[in-house]
Amino acid sequence: MAAPDELDASIFRYVWRYTRRQQLWLFGVLLVSLPLYYLTLDLPKRIVNGPIQGHWKPGQTDMLFAWHLSLPGFLGGGSWQIFDGFQVGRVGMLVGLSLTFLFFVIVNGLFKFYLSNYKGQLGERLLRRLRYQLVDRVLRFPTGRFKQIRGPEIASMIKDETEPVGGFGGSAFADPALLLSQAGTALVFIVLQSYWLGGVAVAIVVVQLLLIPRLRRRLVVLARSRQLTARILSGRIGEVVESIASIRTNDTSNWERAELGDRLGKILWIRYAFFQWKFFVNFLNNLLAQITPFIFYLVGGYFVIIGRLDIGQLVAVIAAYKDLPSPLKDLIAWDQGRVDVQSKYAQIREQFTMPNLVDSEVQKVTYERPPQIGREIAVAGLKITDEAGGELLQPTSLRLTPGETVALVGPVGGGGEYLAEALVRMMETSGGRITVDGQPLDTLPEAFVGRRTAYAVSGLYFAQMTIRDALVYGLRHVPLRRETRIGRDEQVRLQEARLSGNIDLDIRDDWIDYEAAGVDGPQAITKRLSEVLDIVDMRIDVARLGLRDRVPDAMFDAVADRILRARARFRERLEDGGDEEYFESFDPVGYSHYATVAENLVFGIARPELEDGTPLAGRPQMVALLRDTGLDATLFEMGRQIAETLIEIFGDLSPDNPLLENMDLMSPDEVEFYRAALRRVAGGKEVAAKDRRAFHSLAFGYVEPRHRLGLLTDAVRAGVLRARQRFLDGVGGDLGDVIAVYRPDAINPAASVQDNILFGRIVTRFAEAAARINTVLIETLRETGLSEVVFEIGLGFDIGSGAKRLSAGQQQKLGVARALLKRPDLLVMNRPLSALDGPSQRRIIENVIEARDKLDVPRQIVVWVLSNVEHCDLFERTIEFRDGRLVDPTAQAADRVREPA
């Protein structure tokens, strides 16, 4: 018997193992439905031969629904009358039989409806199970396997290629049984009416069942080729995305286009061949299906003429055969699908089945805390080789004791980084062993490695999440606090997870291990996050992100009044310190010289979540506002002059020229568009709406003190203020939902925390203005208690996929902070701060070592692979590696080489 998570070699065995009871239930429902299906075939004949074509005398009646059971001879023969029926005339008989036919048609349809829904549910549940098993296997891949696979290909296989496998699960046994029973019932009915016509129908059906599936086997081969090429294409596209820096710095974008185009061409020709063969097979199948009715009409009609067959039987035969092609066609399609699915399943199984998968027991759910490292970590004869057998680390032996700090130095590839990876089981060893308090490391559960050790390395990948989630990710082992949710929907969801073989742990529960972080609960975790970020010099960065971010909806009501009080206190501090000249506040009735024309016009900013890509200048209400207030021509001319000036100054520069960084009104990609637009409007023709919107957009971004083109006259400012008042008086329409208006007595939900506190702009003509205003702002935050709020908002910053919204240094600091938060017994740092300069690295290393007492882990072992050998004086012991060998630890520091950061 296969293991519970084993992928059987046959798709049928896999389906049967997990859906045996459901398949048997489907068979039972199917058997019940067959007599009803037969009645829908038999009743038309009775209607035609009875009340329609039968010989009825005037006033004649007959019994409707008279049921009797004929007894066999060994029971005495005769019959047993069950129901006497109703005495009806010819019309009554017609109505009664017709209504009976309608009833059985509806009942038969309901059976089909139930079977289809049940099969669909069964297939989707099996698909969920299969996908979960594949994801589970990815999580159990040996570490070396991840160097051989491409993420997009694996994702494509789990997401797309399993789709037909799951869909087949509900129909693997039920569909052929249903279709064969329907086709068999129809054939039996036809044979009972006429042996000759039945023989013809059977012969055609046999030809279809033997010929068409064989012809369709080529479609399976073509589909498999298409699948493989599409999978490789998916992987190549993923590589293009990841290697965009190499592509652009080597001018290989056209080579990539040609290479991808060639792959697309291969898929195209495969699809061409697939569809041509598919349509040929369909044509042949349809031709065979239509030959039979031709024979029925010719031969059956002749039999009716000579009296060997009555008209009711012929009509019934034709009606029965009309229902026959559909199940036959579906049965042939099922067989093709079976071969196709078996092929895809075999490919999936090949990729996800390997002998050295991590044992599921190693990753089993455990709520027990693993024991702490009490005595030592012993490395004995540890040897690591690459795939070609080359030695990365020659046999190495050493001991690490609790509370010890150890620096590993040497060149990149010298061996220290491999030892570091082996200590946290991120590198497969080829000899020797590592023991923790006498227990082999490779036999310990993942719960020990994941909770008692921590690891950080430069280039650590972060999935898309917030800074808070990235930090506490290392604390999410098992759900420790269940949320208060008692409802039927929740019970159904968890029950469905169990039925699909998924883990039944609820992702909505609180998984954070607060005890591991050294805090009492959710209320104290933010303070601990602040402490670990302070250790790695990242707390200020997070606070700055919070200042530049908007107030989250969940915090809006709670902090709105505090932000307004901070705004007032900021004004007081400006006045007390004599700094008013450095700042210009927003004035509802005045023009803000350091804000854009657009901000002055609507006295607000756009809500990012409601923008649909239409520029402000192109919105109908704005177009009407500019037209009605006379600003249309004014701002058009301003935008035209801006375009002329910028193109005259910057238009001939290359796109990568650093001077273009000063051209914030127009991007380098837009230069040619505006150059062409200037030529179009210079011709004296009517200005196109697109060009008018483009020049309006340039004017909207203009700030006189910043751009200094002398275009913003007093008359223009007055016109903008008049238009503002008109806009504010009639806020609504397509702009009302998009623009968030500034109000002195309220915070703006679309503005950042900093802008809501400042409620104005810095006067940039003073060089010291920005620094002075920043100082006043920081003091205001501390005094009003908003520093923690800003930090909390910063923790909610979305770092993006791969943490690409953070700098390289911030990413590395985040990785170290995550490792510190777990307060592990063994902290392994593998050149985690290589993006930072030497002094910054030294300061953080000192902080990490000193923080052991602050975090209450004085016996923590610190193993640090240094990027700069000069920092080894911070550690109690230094071990040097060269060429994969452990150098004599007593060697002089002069022998050590400093490697690049």
C-alpha positions, -999 to +999 in steps of 0.1 A: +000+000+000+014+034-010+021+060+016-007+085+022+010+112+001+023+088-026+016+097-062+004+065-078+018+055-111-016+052-126-041+081-126-069+056-121-053+041-090-047+076-076-084+086-082-098+054-069-077+055-037-090+090-027-125+088-041-135+052-037-166+058-016-178+087-038-173+067-070-194+038-056-222+063-046-221+076-082-225+041-095-255+036-072-272+068-084-265+059-120-281+025-116-313+041-102-314+065-132-311+039-159-348+026-159-360+062-160-338+069-190-352+038-207-387+051-201-379+084-219-370+062-249-400+039-248-428+065-241-425+082-275-433+049-292-463+043-270-476+078-277-473+074-315-486+038-316-514+045-290-534+077-291-518+092-323-516+063-348-537+036-330-571+025-342-596+040-317-633+037-321-656+066-311-661+065-274-635+039-268-615+040-236-584+023-222-566+019-189-538+045-181-512+036-155-524+001-150-494-016-133-491-054-129-463-078-121-460-110-141-451-140-119-427-167-131-439-203-135-423-217-104-444-192-084-476-204-101-475-180-131-502-154-136-498-118-127-501-096-096-521-064-102-504-035-084-525-006-096-558-007-116-551+026-134-575+052-148-601+047-175-595+074-201-604+082-237-581+088-266-573+125-258-569+116-221-545+089-230-525+113-252-524+139-224-515+113-197-487+097-217-473+131-227-473+144-192-457+112-180-430+116-207-424+152-196-422+140-159-395+114-167-376+139-189-375+163-159-365+136-135-339+123-158-326+159-162-325+163-124-304+131-122-280+145-147-279+178-129-271+160-096-245+137-111-228+166-129-226+187-097-214+158-076-187+149-102-177+186-104-174+188-066-155+155-065-131+167-092-124+200-077-118+184-043-093+160-059-076+188-078-072+207-045-057+175-029-033+170-058-021+206-058-016+205-021+004+173-024+026+189-050+031+220-029+039+198+001+065+180-020+081+213-031+085+221+006+101+187+011+125+189-019+161+183-009+181+216-008+201+207-039+170+202-059+162+239-058+194+246-078+181+224-107+146+238-111+130+270-122+103+285-101+080+296-129+080+260-144+071+244-111+044+271-105+030+264-140+029+227-134+011+231-101-013+258-113-021+249-149-010+214-157-029+198-129-062+214-140-072+186-164-060+160-139-083+173-113-112+176-137-107+140-147-110+129-111-148+133-110-153+115-143-126+088-142-152+061-134-186+077-135-184+091-170-176+059-188-202+041-167-228+067-174-220+071-211-218+033-217-250+027-199-268+054-219-254+042-252-261+005-242-296+013-232-303+031-265-287+003-285-307-024-266-339-004-273-330-001-310-323-038-313-356-047-295-374-027-321-356-041-352-327-066-353-316-053-387-315-016-377-300-026-344-272-045-361-264-015-383-263+008-353-240-016-334-217-019-363-213+018-368-208+023-330-181-004-330-163+013-359-164+047-341-152+033-308-123+015-324-112+040-351-117+074-336-097+069-304-068+055-324-068+085-346-069+109-317-038+094-301-018+117-323-036+147-307-023+135-274+013+135-287+009+170-301-007+182-269+022+168-248+047+186-271+027+218-267+026+214-230+064+209-227+073+238-250+048+261-231+063+250-198+099+258-210+086+292-223+072+300-189+105+293-173+124+314-199+100+344-194+107+341-156+144+341-164+140+372-185+123+390-156+150+380-131+179+388-155+166+422-168+198+439-154+220+416-175+199+421-206+200+459-205+236+462-196+246+438-224+222+450-251+207+415-255+171+425-255+167+418-293+184+384-289+159+376-261+131+387-284+144+365-312+148+335-289+114+339-273+099+345-307+114+312-319+099+294-290+065+310-298+069+298-334+074+262-323+042+264-302+024+279-332+033+251-356+024+225-329-010+242-325-015+243-363-008+206-366-031+199-336-061+217-349-058+203-384-057+168-372-084+175-346-108+189-372-101+160-395-110+135-368-141+154-359-152+154-396-147+116-398-166+111-366-195+133-377-196+115-410-199+081-394-226+095-371-247+108-400-245+076-421-266+057-396-297+080-398-294+077-436-296+039-433-325+042-408-345+064-432-338+042-462-340+007-447-364+015-419-387+033-443-387+002-466-395-021-437-425+002-428-437+001-464-436-037-465-451-040-431-422-055-412-419-024-389-446+000-377-442+037-379-441+041-341-411+018-339-393+037-366-399+070-349-387+055-316-356+041-332-347+074-348-354+092-315-333+067-296-304+070-321-307+108-319-296+104-282-268+079-291-242+101-308-239+124-278-228+097-253-206+081-280-190+114-288-185+121-251-171+086-246-146+090-274-137+124-260-134+108-225-110+082-239-089+109-255-089+129-223-079+098-204-048+093-224-040+130-223-045+132-185-025+100-179+004+115-199+003+148-180+000+131-147+030+109-156+050+141-164+039+158-132+047+126-112+082+124-128+090+160-117+078+156-081+088+120-073+123+115-060+140+091-035+155+117-012+125+138-003+126+152+032+106+128+055+072+143+063+078+134+100+106+159+100+082+187+092+052+175+112+031+199+132+043+202+168+032+225+196+060+214+219+090+236+222+122+219+212+149+217+238+175+244+240+211+238+231+226+230+265+261+217+260+277+221+226+275+218+188+301+194+176+313+193+139+333+161+132+350+155+099+324+175+080+329+173+043+309+191+016+312+185-022+295+200-052+275+181-078+307+173-098+324+158-067+347+188-061+354+195-025+339+227-012+348+220+024+374+195+033+369+174+064+365+199+092+361+195+130+353+221+156+331+227+186+308+256+195+298+262+231+268+282+244+275+320+247+305+318+223+309+343+195+329+330+165+340+348+134+346+328+102+370+346+078+385+339+044+378+346+008+345+340-009+343+303-016+370+296+010+347+273+030+333+294+058+300+300+041+295+263+034+301+255+071+275+282+080+250+267+056+256+232+070+250+244+106+214+253+097+209+224+073+209+245+042+238+225+026+238+187+021+269+171+035+289+143+019+308+131+049+312+136+086+284+149+108+271+177+130+257+169+164+237+191+188+241+179+224+250+145+211+221+142+186+228+142+149+216+174+133+202+157+102+178+136+124+164+165+144+129+178+133+126+210+114+109+225+144+143+224+162+162+240+133+135+265+126+130+276+163+164+271+179+186+284+151+184+315+129+201+323+096+206+354+075+225+358+043+229+385+017+204+381-011+178+365+012+145+365-007+114+381+008+080+374-006+056+403-011+044+413+024+046+442+049+077+449+070+058+436+100+050+403+083+086+400+070+099+403+106+074+380+123+076+354+095+102+335+115+078+332+145+049+316+125+054+279+133+019+267+144-013+285+153-011+293+191-041+317+195-074+309+179-094+338+167-130+341+180-149+329+149-176+303+155-198+299+125-210+274+100-189+288+072-157+283+092-166+248+101-175+240+065-142+255+053-121+234+077-141+203+070-136+208+032-098+211+039-098+177+056-119+161+029-093+173+003-064+160+023-051+195+032-037+206+064-066+218+087-047+245+104-064+279+101-043+306+085-066+332+101-056+322+136-027+340+153+005+320+145+030+343+161+051+327+188+052+357+212+071+337+238+099+330+213+102+367+208+103+372+246+071+392+249+037+385+265+014+390+236+002+410+206+003+443+225+040+440+233+053+427+199+056+462+183+080+473+210+102+442+204+101+449+166+113+484+173+142+470+194+154+446+168+151+472+141+171+496+163+198+470+167+203+469+129+200+506+124+167+504+105+141+518+129+145+554+115+141+540+080+108+524+089+096+555+106+104+575+074+084+550+054+055+555+078+057+593+075+055+590+037+027+565+038-010+572+042-029+565+074-044+530+071-082+528+072-081+506+103-062+534+122-079+564+106-105+572+133-081+565+162-053+588+150-072+616+132-075+638+162-039+632+172-026+642+138-047+674+139-032+682+173+002+676+160-005+699+130-014+727+155+016+720+177+038+721+146+025+756+138+032+767+174+068+753+172+074+772+139+063+804+155+082+798+188+114+790+169+110+818+143+109+794+115+077+806+097+096+819+067+108+783+060+073+770+055+042+780+036+008+766+049-021+757+026-046+785+024-082+776+013-085+811-003-049+818-013-025+804-038+003+781-025+034+790-044+052+758-036+024+735-046+016+725-082-010+742-103-032+711-101-030+710-063-040+747-062-067+742-087-086+714-068-070+722-034-063+685-029-048+654-043-060+623-061-069+591-043-045+565-057-069+536-052-096+552-073-075+564-102-084+545-134-055+556-155-073+587-169-052+618-164-067+646-144-066+669-175-086+643-195-115+639-171-148+653-184-155+674-153-120+690-154-123+696-192-156+714-185-142+734-156-112+747-176-135+756-205-161+774-184-135+794-164-113+804-193-083+784-181-084+761-211-064+784-234-042+798-206-030+765-193-027+751-229-003+780-237+016+775-204+021+738-212+032+746-247+058+770-235+070+745-209+074+718-236+093+742-259+117+752-231+124+717-219+129+703-254+152+732-263+173+725-231+171+688-227+157+674-260+191+665-276+204+647-245+207+609-244+180+591-223+206+581-197+221+615-193+220+625-155+209+660-164+175+645-173+169+638-136+162+676-132+134+673-158+105+662-136+077+676-157+085+654-186+100+619-187+127+611-213+103+587-230+078+616-236+103+640-253+095+627-288+058+628-282+059+664-271+083+673-300+057+659-324+028+676-306+046+710-308+049+705-346+012+697-348+000+727-329+023+750-348+005+743-381-024+765-372-049+736-374-074+728-347-057+713-317-065+676-311-080+667-277-050+644-270-025+672-275-046+696-255-047+672-226-009+666-228-001+703-226-026+708-198-009+679-179+025+697-182+010+729-168-007+710-139+027+699-126+043+734-128+057+750-096+071+785-102+098+786-075+111+751-086+109+754-124+115+792-127+102+797-162+083+829-153+050+815-166+028+818-135+016+854-135-008+870-110-035+868-135-030+831-139-030+826-101-062+846-098-078+825-125-068+793-108-083+805-075-116+814-092-117+779-108-109+764-074-139+780-058-161+769-086-148+733-083-152+733-045-188+746-047-198+718-070-175+689-059-190+657-073-192+640-106-162+621-119-138+642-098-157+641-066-147+604-059-111+608-072-100+640-055-095+643-017-098+679-008-075+696+018-094+709+049-078+728+078-099+709+103-096+674+089-069+650+077-067+641+040-071+603+035-051+604+003-022+624+017+008+610+037+011+613+074+038+639+069+017+660+046-012+658+069+009+671+098+026+698+078-004+709+058+017+730+035+050+730+016+086+738+025+100+770+011+128+756-010+145+789-017+163+786+016+190+759+016+185+752+053+147+750+051+143+713+046+167+704+075+151+729+099+115+718+091+125+682+095+139+689+129+107+707+140+086+678+126+106+652+146+103+672+178+066+675+172+062+638+167+080+630+199+061+656+219+027+645+207+034+608+210+030+602+172+064+586+168+050+552+177+021+557+154+043+566+125+065+536+133+034+513+134+023+527+100+059+521+087+056+484+097+027+482+074+048+493+044+045+468+015+081+458+006+070+444-028+080+411-044+116+402-035+116+433-012+124+454-043+108+485-028+136+485-002+173+492-009+198+464-009+211+475+025+176+477+040+168+442+027+199+428+044+191+447+077+156+433+076+170+397+072+192+402+103+164+417+123+141+388+115+168+364+127+173+384+159+136+384+167+135+347+172+161+349+199+177+316+187+202+295+206+224+295+174+226+327+153+243+321+120+252+351+099+265+344+064+279+377+051+245+392+058+255+429+054+277+429+024+259+459+008+269+482+037+301+500+042+327+488+067+318+512+096+281+504+092+288+467+093+310+470+124+284+491+142+256+465+136+279+436+145+286+453+178+249+459+184+240+423+176+266+409+200+257+433+228+220+428+223+221+392+236+217+405+271+190+429+261+171+402+243+177+378+273+197+352+254+231+354+270+240+318+260+233+324+224+260+311+200+269+336+173+287+324+142+294+352+117+309+348+083+326+382+079+328+403+048+356+423+064+383+406+083+391+437+103+359+430+124+371+397+138+384+416+169+347+418+180+345+380+184+359+357+210+373+333+185+383+336+148+384+307+124+399+311+090+391+291+059+411+289+026+405+267-004+379+247+015+403+240+044+404+251+080+435+271+086+454+268+119+433+290+142+465+304+158+476+318+124+485+355+126+460+381+114+486+392+089+480+360+069+444+369+064+432+387+034+405+412+034+377+403+009+355+428-008+322+438+009 
